[in-house]
Amino acid sequence: MEPRETIVILLAEDDPDDRMLTIRALQHNRLANDIKWVEDGEELMDYLYRRGAYSGPGAAPRPGLILLDLNMPRMDGREALQAIKADPVLRRIPVVVLTTSRAERDVVQSYDLGVNAFVTKPVTFEELAGAIKVLGNFWFEIVKLPPGQA
């Protein structure tokens, strides 16, 4: 098996416990050499556009995948998703909504806005680790991404 190139996963999650569990699940499955995180949609957009705290060299490597929570302060995940998918360069980055929401309207709205996948967060760490493993296998082993995405 060929070694994978470095994959940056950008996690947009405001809840510190959910963020820690998701990062642990990613590390547990050895899915990314580089995991970055932001706490809300505004910080996510600053990261993607390399503004403010993310303007320095190497401060914001391009993600191969964005894991996006819907319910965040300042700019929520729906608004961030809309901005990402409206940008001709950013829209190529796969975005997976990873949220506690089970509301059908959130699923429909997320797909209408261009999300690549919608996943409801499992309750236990074991279930989360399993879901992250499947996501990682799909996005980094099976799917062919545009150049510069992974």
LINZISUL-V307539 format. One record per run of one state. SS is the DSSP state (H for helix, E for strand, C for the rest). FROM is the first residue (numbers start at 1). TO is the last residue. If there is no record, write none. Layout:
BEGIN
ss->SS from->FROM to->TO
ss->SS from->FROM to->TO
END
This chain:
BEGIN
ss->C from->1 to->7
ss->E from->8 to->12
ss->C from->13 to->15
ss->H from->16 to->28
ss->C from->29 to->33
ss->E from->34 to->38
ss->C from->39 to->40
ss->H from->41 to->49
ss->C from->50 to->51
ss->H from->52 to->54
ss->C from->55 to->64
ss->E from->65 to->68
ss->C from->69 to->76
ss->H from->77 to->86
ss->C from->87 to->89
ss->H from->90 to->92
ss->C from->93 to->93
ss->E from->94 to->99
ss->C from->100 to->103
ss->H from->104 to->112
ss->C from->113 to->116
ss->E from->117 to->120
ss->C from->121 to->124
ss->H from->125 to->142
ss->C from->143 to->150
END
